[in-house]
Amino acid sequence: HKVHKKSRKPWVTSRVLNMIKKKNVLYHKFVLSKDVAILSAFRKQRNAVTKALRQAKHAYFNNLFNGDMRSDVVWKKLSSLMKNGLHIDKITTLKIYGIGISGVALAEKFNEYFVELLHSTHSEHASKYMISVHDSLFLHPTDEDEVYSVFQDLKNSRSSDFYQLQIKPIKHVLRSIVPCLTHIFNLALQTGVFPKKMQVAKVSVLHKAGDKNNLGNYRPISVLPIFSKGLEKILHKRLYCFCDKFSILTPCQFGFRKGRSTELALLKRKELILNNIENKLVTLGVFIDFSKAFDRLNHETLIQKLYMLGVRGVALEMIKSYFENRYQCVEINKNRSDLRKLTAGVPQGSILGPLLFDLYINDIVRIDDTVSYIIYADDTSLFFSGNDADQIIQKANRYLEKLNAWTILNSLEINVNKTKAILFRSRNTICTFMTTPSLGGNEIDIVENVKVLGIIFNEYLCWDETVQQISNKLSKVVGVIYKYRNMIPTSVMLLIYKSLFYTYYNYCFLVWGNTTATNLKIIHTLQKKAIRGLCHAAYDSHTEPLFHKFNIVQIPNHYSYKLALSYKRSFRQSENMYLSISQLALRQANYPTRNAEIWIVPQSRTNYGDQMLKCTLPRLLNRFYELDIDIFSMSDKQICSLFV
């Protein structure tokens, strides 16, 4: 049996391979002859092979992680190592309606399919909920310093654009070409014309899952022209500053905005639900799933809305021009399709596109101001509260009728099958209902839990499912750590811990991190296993000294640590969302008291209230005040040491 070179372990050298072949020959000879002398020779050769493999493996790992130890280089080595020789199959031929298609014809078929997905219709009434902004955006000219920094800030990538250009070589000659680029960009900003050559995308395809002969199971990955990214960043900066200055974007939108994150969006959802439970109210959450929202954006509708939002004159002409000559080709194995025009949607992978999408759906919150909205890009959550479940659902249905009409006017589509609803309440609240939420004549399922931005929200707002999901991921990382712990240097093992293990449990920890002690213990046990593997310690050894050695905060203290860090960092932002969500207030005392608490901690009726940020944050700050700790004068590392 011949081992393919690609699937062979990288430490199996030709010398070791020859030894393995010799061992196999001896084994087959013994099977045929049953000669004891041959059996002895086979055993001797087998032991020699085992020893040689161990030595080769150790030598390979020592050489692999010697030299350049920059985190990005080490991570690439680890990624290739953990793939275990597996590689993504290249697409060569697909059978469509029983006919094999390959080469340029296959690229053409994919391009035709992707472009036909992009369709939308304009309605003059799409902006019926809009309010006109009197101020107008001015695209002030750029200079060489800005252009230089814009390109330097672009991430290095090996992807080449339609013109076979890559960012890294451009950075090497940037000083020489900056004057030319500055001239071109200023010409575009003055005339309102986005260069045509900067509007051509090269698309590659990636198989997601399912039948490989089904074009719907492939995801398009677009690479836009390198030089267009520079001009887009400059446009984005001016448009974003304008929106920020005149508070154009709704506070309910958390996607693609500075100082706002998935964690804050989820925290806002959690606080709203907890507050309602604390006030003996039932909350109906409807989690809307827009189908291919970014691809359905209608250009004419967007232009109409932008005009009302203050993007007029040359600035509006620039946005029109930005969409006017959008073309794409699909490239598969160096076979390119012809160019096809794009008539809808924002360019995938663009810098300006996400902000334009935020502005496109900005008026959704004006459909009904009695509804609570929390939006992250197209991920839209609606909340209705009250004492009676049927009345809440009826109110939601009246709103959903309006939402459905708004969706049609804006050429968007809601996937009702993926849209879910939950009735949030405390465990001891009996909730019965006869009505069901519906949209466009289709019923919306009321479920027990739903995944939002990677975190599972449960009807009782317990986090058992989220903890189970995270622990499954962490268990796999622990397996990787133990598999390679005797071969990889400790410094690299620490990188695996921080890049994989820490990243998994740290994601949105403030949302689920004050769950039950039982849930935290599950994660903490895995954390201890990981730290023992990291340090080559025995399975029953004490972990306290190990956490101190690497300055790693243990899970029971991680909520307070992350809250302190997030609160400190939020002061760098123009809008402090943590202050807003927590409703933080100083205690006003007219005379000295024994109470050392300077921040007001609201009294809670239930344990749900105790979990709210408006309780946990002032408690933590009062503790710092009592211990005379000023986190604003401390580095992040010093704050970490407080909780280790």
C-alpha positions in Angstrom: 0.0 0.0 0.0 1.6 3.2 -1.2 1.3 6.3 1.1 0.5 9.5 -0.8 3.1 12.1 -0.2 0.5 14.8 0.7 -1.1 12.6 3.5 2.3 11.5 4.9 3.2 13.0 8.3 5.8 15.7 7.8 8.3 14.1 10.1 8.3 10.8 8.1 11.6 11.2 6.2 12.7 9.0 3.3 15.0 7.2 5.7 12.2 6.4 8.1 10.0 5.4 5.1 12.5 2.9 3.9 12.8 1.5 7.4 8.9 1.1 7.5 9.0 -0.6 4.1 11.7 -3.1 5.3 9.6 -3.8 8.4 6.5 -4.5 6.2 8.6 -6.9 4.0 9.8 -8.8 7.0 6.2 -9.1 8.3 4.9 -10.5 5.0 7.8 -13.0 4.9 7.0 -14.2 8.4 3.2 -14.6 7.6 4.1 -16.8 4.6 7.0 -18.8 6.2 6.2 -18.7 10.0 10.0 -18.7 10.5 11.0 -17.8 14.1 14.3 -16.1 12.8 12.3 -13.8 10.5 9.9 -13.0 13.4 12.9 -12.0 15.5 14.2 -9.8 12.7 10.8 -8.3 12.2 10.5 -7.4 15.9 14.0 -5.8 15.9 13.1 -3.8 12.8 9.7 -2.8 14.3 11.4 -1.4 17.5 13.9 0.4 15.4 11.1 2.0 13.4 9.3 3.1 16.6 12.5 4.7 17.9 13.3 6.4 14.6 9.7 7.8 14.4 9.9 9.2 17.9 13.3 10.8 17.2 12.1 12.2 13.9 9.0 13.6 15.4 10.8 15.4 18.2 13.4 16.8 15.7 10.7 18.0 13.4 8.8 19.9 16.1 12.1 21.4 17.5 13.0 22.6 14.1 9.5 23.8 13.3 9.3 26.2 16.2 13.0 27.4 16.2 13.8 30.8 14.6 10.9 33.1 13.8 8.5 33.1 16.8 6.2 35.9 15.8 2.7 35.0 16.7 1.3 35.1 13.1 4.1 32.8 11.8 3.7 30.4 14.7 -0.1 30.4 14.2 0.3 29.5 10.5 2.5 26.6 11.5 0.0 25.4 14.1 -2.9 25.6 11.6 -1.1 23.5 9.0 -0.1 21.1 11.8 -3.6 20.6 13.1 -5.1 20.0 9.7 -3.2 16.7 9.9 -2.4 16.7 6.2 -6.0 17.3 5.1 -6.5 19.7 2.2 -9.4 21.3 0.6 -10.3 19.6 -2.7 -10.2 21.8 -5.7 -13.3 22.1 -7.8 -12.6 20.7 -11.2 -15.9 19.3 -12.6 -19.5 19.5 -11.5 -22.5 17.5 -12.8 -25.4 19.8 -13.4 -28.6 18.1 -14.7 -26.4 15.0 -15.3 -24.0 16.9 -17.6 -20.3 17.3 -16.5 -19.1 21.0 -16.6 -15.5 22.1 -16.1 -13.0 24.9 -16.9 -14.3 28.2 -18.2 -17.8 26.8 -18.7 -18.0 26.0 -14.9 -16.8 29.5 -14.0 -19.5 30.9 -16.3 -22.2 28.8 -14.7 -21.2 29.9 -11.2 -21.1 33.6 -12.3 -24.5 33.3 -13.9 -25.9 31.7 -10.8 -24.5 34.3 -8.3 -25.6 37.3 -10.4 -29.1 36.0 -10.9 -29.5 35.8 -7.1 -29.1 39.6 -6.9 -32.4 41.1 -7.7 -34.4 44.0 -6.2 -37.2 46.4 -7.2 -37.4 50.1 -6.2 -40.5 51.6 -4.6 -41.1 55.4 -4.4 -42.6 54.8 -1.0 -39.6 53.1 0.5 -38.6 56.2 2.4 -42.0 56.9 3.9 -40.6 56.5 7.5 -37.5 58.7 6.8 -36.9 62.1 8.4 -34.9 64.6 6.3 -31.6 65.8 7.6 -30.9 69.5 6.8 -27.1 69.3 6.9 -25.2 68.0 3.9 -22.0 65.9 3.6 -19.0 67.5 2.1 -16.2 65.3 0.7 -13.1 67.3 1.7 -9.9 66.5 -0.3 -7.3 64.0 0.9 -3.5 64.4 1.2 -0.5 62.1 0.8 -0.2 61.4 4.5 -3.8 60.1 4.7 -3.4 58.0 1.5 -0.2 56.5 2.8 -1.6 55.6 6.2 -4.8 54.2 4.6 -2.8 51.7 2.6 -0.4 50.8 5.4 -3.4 50.0 7.6 -4.7 47.4 5.1 -4.1 43.8 6.2 -1.5 41.9 4.3 -3.2 39.2 2.2 -2.0 36.7 -0.5 -5.2 37.2 -2.4 -4.7 38.8 -5.8 -7.4 41.0 -7.3 -8.8 41.0 -10.9 -5.6 42.7 -12.1 -3.4 40.2 -10.3 -2.3 42.8 -7.8 -1.5 42.0 -4.1 -1.3 44.5 -1.2 2.2 43.5 0.0 4.1 44.5 -3.2 2.1 47.7 -3.3 3.2 48.6 0.2 6.9 48.2 -0.9 6.5 50.9 -3.5 3.9 53.0 -1.7 6.1 56.1 -1.2 6.7 56.3 -4.9 3.0 55.9 -6.0 1.3 57.9 -3.2 1.4 61.3 -5.2 -0.3 59.6 -8.2 -2.9 57.9 -5.9 -3.6 61.2 -4.0 -4.2 63.0 -7.4 -6.6 60.2 -8.6 -8.5 60.1 -5.3 -8.9 63.9 -5.1 -10.1 63.9 -8.7 -12.7 61.4 -7.7 -13.8 63.4 -4.6 -14.1 66.6 -6.6 -16.0 65.1 -9.6 -18.1 62.5 -7.8 -16.9 59.8 -10.1 -15.7 56.4 -8.7 -13.1 55.0 -11.2 -14.6 52.2 -13.3 -11.4 50.1 -13.1 -11.8 50.0 -9.3 -15.3 48.3 -9.6 -14.4 44.9 -10.9 -14.4 42.0 -8.5 -12.8 38.6 -8.8 -14.9 35.9 -7.2 -13.7 32.5 -6.0 -16.1 29.8 -4.7 -16.0 27.9 -1.4 -18.0 24.7 -0.8 -20.1 25.1 2.4 -21.7 21.7 2.9 -24.1 19.3 1.2 -24.2 18.1 -2.4 -21.1 19.4 -4.3 -23.1 19.4 -7.6 -25.6 21.9 -6.1 -24.5 25.5 -6.9 -26.5 26.7 -3.9 -24.1 25.0 -1.6 -21.2 27.3 -2.6 -20.3 30.6 -1.1 -18.8 33.4 -3.3 -15.7 35.0 -2.0 -15.0 38.4 -3.6 -11.7 40.2 -3.9 -12.0 43.8 -4.8 -9.3 45.9 -6.6 -6.5 46.8 -4.1 -6.6 50.5 -5.0 -10.4 50.7 -4.6 -9.9 49.8 -0.9 -7.9 53.0 -0.3 -10.5 55.3 -1.9 -13.3 53.4 0.0 -11.6 53.9 3.3 -11.3 57.6 2.6 -15.0 57.8 1.7 -16.0 55.7 4.7 -14.1 58.0 7.0 -15.9 61.1 5.8 -19.4 59.5 5.7 -19.0 57.9 9.1 -17.8 61.2 10.7 -20.8 62.9 9.2 -23.2 60.3 10.6 -21.5 60.5 14.0 -21.6 64.3 14.1 -25.3 64.5 13.4 -26.4 61.3 15.2 -27.9 59.9 12.0 -27.6 56.2 12.8 -30.1 54.8 15.3 -28.7 54.0 18.7 -30.3 50.6 18.2 -27.8 49.7 15.5 -24.6 48.0 16.9 -23.2 46.6 13.7 -20.0 48.1 12.1 -19.8 51.0 14.6 -16.9 52.2 16.7 -17.3 51.4 20.4 -20.1 48.9 19.7 -19.6 45.1 19.6 -21.5 41.9 19.4 -21.1 41.6 23.2 -22.7 45.0 23.8 -25.5 44.2 21.4 -26.2 41.0 23.4 -25.8 42.7 26.7 -28.4 45.2 25.7 -30.8 42.3 24.9 -30.0 40.6 28.2 -30.5 43.8 30.3 -33.8 44.5 28.6 -35.2 41.0 29.3 -33.8 40.9 32.9 -35.3 44.3 33.7 -38.7 43.1 32.5 -38.5 39.9 34.6 -37.6 42.0 37.6 -40.7 44.1 36.9 -42.9 41.0 36.7 -43.4 41.4 32.9 -43.3 38.7 30.2 -41.1 39.6 27.2 -41.8 38.4 23.7 -38.6 38.4 21.6 -38.9 38.0 17.8 -35.6 37.3 16.1 -35.9 38.3 12.5 -33.9 36.5 9.8 -33.5 38.5 6.7 -32.7 36.4 3.6 -29.5 37.6 1.8 -30.2 41.2 3.0 -26.8 42.6 1.8 -27.4 41.2 -1.7 -31.0 42.5 -2.0 -30.1 46.2 -1.2 -31.7 48.3 -4.0 -29.4 50.9 -5.3 -32.1 53.4 -6.3 -33.8 53.1 -2.9 -30.4 53.6 -1.1 -29.7 56.8 -3.2 -33.2 58.1 -2.3 -32.6 57.5 1.4 -29.1 58.9 1.4 -30.4 62.1 -0.1 -32.8 62.5 2.8 -30.0 61.7 5.3 -27.8 64.6 4.0 -25.7 62.9 1.3 -26.3 65.3 -1.6 -24.5 66.9 -4.5 -21.1 65.5 -5.4 -21.2 63.1 -2.4 -24.4 61.5 -3.7 -23.0 61.4 -7.3 -20.0 59.5 -5.9 -22.2 56.9 -4.3 -24.2 56.6 -7.5 -21.0 56.1 -9.4 -19.7 53.6 -6.8 -22.6 51.2 -7.8 -23.0 52.2 -11.4 -20.3 50.0 -13.1 -20.0 47.0 -10.8 -18.9 43.9 -12.6 -17.6 40.5 -11.4 -16.0 37.4 -12.9 -15.6 34.0 -11.3 -12.2 32.3 -11.3 -11.8 28.6 -10.8 -8.4 26.9 -11.2 -7.2 29.9 -13.2 -10.2 29.6 -15.5 -12.1 33.0 -15.7 -15.6 33.6 -16.7 -16.7 36.7 -18.6 -17.6 39.8 -16.7 -21.2 40.2 -15.5 -22.9 43.4 -14.3 -24.2 43.6 -10.7 -27.5 45.5 -10.3 -28.2 45.1 -6.6 -26.5 44.6 -3.2 -23.4 46.0 -1.7 -20.0 44.7 -2.9 -19.0 41.7 -0.8 -15.8 42.4 1.1 -16.1 46.2 0.6 -15.2 48.8 3.3 -18.0 51.2 2.5 -20.7 48.5 2.0 -21.6 47.7 5.6 -22.0 51.4 6.6 -24.3 51.9 3.5 -26.3 48.9 4.6 -26.7 50.3 8.1 -28.1 53.5 6.6 -30.4 51.6 4.2 -32.2 49.9 7.1 -31.9 52.8 9.5 -35.5 53.8 9.3 -36.8 50.3 10.4 -36.9 51.7 14.0 -39.4 54.4 12.9 -42.1 51.8 11.9 -43.3 51.8 15.6 -41.4 53.6 18.4 -43.2 51.5 21.1 -41.2 48.5 20.1 -37.7 47.8 21.5 -35.2 47.2 18.7 -31.7 45.8 19.0 -29.9 45.4 15.6 -26.5 44.1 14.6 -26.1 44.7 10.9 -29.1 42.7 9.5 -29.5 40.6 12.7 -32.7 42.2 14.0 -34.3 41.5 17.4 -37.7 42.9 18.4 -39.0 43.0 22.0 -42.6 43.4 23.2 -43.5 43.2 26.9 -46.6 43.1 29.1 -48.5 41.0 31.7 -50.6 38.9 29.3 -48.9 36.7 26.7 -51.9 36.7 24.3 -52.0 40.5 24.4 -48.3 40.8 23.8 -48.5 38.4 20.8 -51.4 40.3 19.3 -49.4 43.6 19.7 -46.5 41.9 18.0 -48.7 40.7 15.1 -49.9 44.2 14.5 -46.4 45.4 14.3 -45.2 42.5 12.1 -47.8 43.4 9.5 -46.2 46.9 9.3 -42.7 45.3 9.2 -43.7 43.0 6.4 -45.0 46.0 4.4 -41.7 47.9 5.1 -39.7 44.8 4.0 -41.5 44.6 0.6 -41.1 48.4 0.0 -37.3 48.0 0.7 -37.0 45.0 -1.6 -35.9 42.8 1.4 -37.2 39.4 2.3 -37.7 37.7 5.7 -37.1 34.0 6.0 -40.1 33.0 8.2 -38.8 29.5 8.7 -35.7 30.8 10.3 -37.4 33.6 12.2 -38.1 32.5 15.8 -39.9 33.9 18.8 -39.4 33.3 22.5 -41.5 34.2 25.6 -38.9 35.2 28.2 -40.0 34.9 31.8 -38.9 33.6 35.2 -39.1 29.9 36.0 -42.0 30.4 38.4 -44.1 32.4 36.0 -46.9 30.4 34.4 -47.3 31.5 30.8 -50.2 30.2 28.7 -51.3 31.6 25.3 -53.8 30.8 22.5 -52.4 33.2 19.9 -49.3 32.6 17.8 -47.1 35.3 16.1 -47.3 35.4 12.4 -45.7 37.3 9.5 -47.2 37.5 6.0 -49.8 34.8 6.8 -47.1 32.4 8.0 -46.7 31.3 11.6 -43.5 32.1 13.5 -42.4 29.3 15.8 -42.3 30.0 19.5 -39.2 28.1 20.7 -37.4 27.5 24.1 -34.0 28.8 22.9 -32.5 30.6 20.0 -28.9 31.3 18.9 -28.1 35.0 18.5 -24.7 36.1 17.3 -23.2 32.8 18.6 -24.8 32.9 22.0 -27.9 30.8 22.9 -30.7 32.7 24.7 -33.0 30.5 26.7 -36.7 31.3 27.7 -35.7 31.5 31.4 -32.4 33.3 30.5 -30.3 30.5 32.0 -27.1 29.7 30.0 -26.9 25.9 30.2 -27.0 25.5 26.4 -24.4 28.2 25.8 -22.1 26.6 28.4 -22.6 23.2 26.8 -21.8 24.6 23.4 -18.6 26.3 24.7 -17.5 23.3 26.7 -17.7 21.1 23.6 -15.3 23.5 21.8 -13.0 23.7 24.8 -12.8 19.9 25.2 -11.4 19.7 21.6 -8.8 22.3 22.4 -7.8 20.4 25.5 -7.4 17.4 23.3 -5.0 19.3 21.0 -3.0 20.6 23.9 -2.5 17.1 25.3 -1.8 15.6 21.9 1.2 17.9 21.3 2.3 18.9 24.8 5.4 16.7 24.8 6.5 17.9 21.3 5.7 21.7 21.2 7.6 24.3 23.3 5.6 25.8 26.3 5.6 29.3 24.7 3.8 27.8 21.6 1.4 25.9 23.8 0.6 29.2 25.6 -0.2 30.6 22.1 -2.6 27.8 21.5 -4.3 28.4 24.8 -4.7 32.2 24.1 -5.7 31.8 20.5 -8.1 28.9 20.9 -9.1 28.1 24.5 -9.2 31.7 25.8 -11.0 33.0 22.7 -13.8 30.5 22.9 -14.8 31.2 26.6 -14.0 34.9 26.5 -16.4 35.6 23.6 -19.3 37.6 25.0 -18.4 36.4 28.6 -20.2 39.4 30.1 -23.4 38.1 28.6 -23.3 34.6 30.1 -20.5 34.7 32.6 -22.6 35.3 35.7 -24.4 32.0 35.2 -24.7 29.4 37.9 -21.7 28.1 39.9 -22.4 24.7 38.4 -22.1 26.0 34.9 -18.9 27.9 35.7 -17.4 24.8 37.3 -17.8 22.9 34.0 -15.7 25.6 32.2 -13.3 26.0 35.1 -12.5 22.2 35.2 -11.6 22.3 31.5 -9.5 25.4 32.1 -7.6 23.5 34.8 -7.0 20.6 32.4 -5.7 23.0 29.8 -3.3 24.7 32.2 -2.0 21.3 33.4 -1.4 20.2 29.8 0.3 23.5 29.1 2.8 23.0 32.0 3.2 19.2 31.6 1.8 18.8 35.1 0.2 15.7 36.6 -3.6 15.3 36.3 -4.2 15.8 40.0 -1.6 18.6 40.6 -2.6 22.0 42.1 -3.3 24.6 39.5 -3.1 27.8 41.6 0.7 28.2 41.1 0.3 27.6 37.4 -2.3 30.3 36.9 0.0 32.7 38.8 3.0 31.6 36.7 1.3 32.5 33.4 -0.8 35.4 34.8 -4.1 33.7 33.7 -7.4 34.7 35.4 -9.4 31.7 36.6 -13.0 31.4 35.4 -14.7 32.3 38.7 -12.9 35.7 38.6 -13.1 36.2 34.9 -16.5 38.1 34.9 -15.2 40.8 37.3 -11.9 41.0 35.4 -13.5 41.5 32.0 -16.1 43.9 33.4 -13.3 46.1 34.8 -11.3 46.0 31.6 -14.4 46.7 29.4 -15.4 49.6 31.6 -11.9 51.2 31.5 -11.6 50.8 27.7 -15.1 52.2 27.1 -13.9 55.6 28.3 -11.7 55.9 25.2 -14.9 55.9 23.1 -16.9 59.0 22.3 -20.0 57.1 23.5 -19.7 55.1 26.7 -22.2 52.2 26.2 -21.3 50.6 29.5 -22.4 53.8 31.3 -25.6 53.9 29.2 -26.6 50.2 29.8 -25.7 50.1 33.5 -27.3 53.5 34.2 -24.4 54.1 36.6 -25.1 56.9 39.2 -23.1 58.4 42.0 -24.5 58.4 45.5 -25.4 61.9 46.7 -24.6 62.4 50.4 -25.1 65.7 52.2 -23.2 64.5 55.3 -20.6 61.8 56.1 -21.9 58.3 56.6 -20.5 54.9 57.4 -21.5 53.6 54.0 -18.3 53.6 51.9 -20.2 52.9 48.7 -20.0 55.8 46.3 -22.0 54.2 43.5 -25.7 53.4 43.9 -26.5 49.7 43.7 -30.2 49.3 43.0 -32.1 46.9 45.2 -33.2 43.7 43.3 -36.5 41.8 43.8 -35.1 38.6 42.3 -31.8 36.9 41.4 -32.5 38.0 37.8 -32.1 41.6 38.9 -28.8 40.8 40.6 -27.4 39.7 37.2 -28.0 43.0 35.6 -25.1 45.3 34.7 -26.7 48.1 36.7 -26.0 45.9 39.8 -22.8 44.1 38.9 -20.8 47.2 37.7 -21.5 49.5 40.7 -20.7 46.7 43.1 -17.3 46.1 41.4 -16.5 49.9 41.3 -17.5 50.2 45.0 -15.1 47.3 45.8 -12.3 49.2 43.9 -13.1 52.4 45.8 -13.0 50.5 49.2 -9.6 49.0 48.3 -8.3 52.3 46.9 -7.8 50.9 43.5 -7.7 53.2 40.5 -8.0 51.1 37.3 -7.6 54.1 35.1 -4.0 54.6 36.3 -3.2 50.9 35.7 -2.2 48.9 32.6 -4.3 46.0 31.4 -1.6 43.6 32.7 -1.8 45.2 36.2 -5.6 44.9 36.2 -5.3 41.3 35.3 -3.0 40.7 38.3 -5.8 41.9 40.6 -7.9 38.9 39.7 -5.2 36.2 39.2 
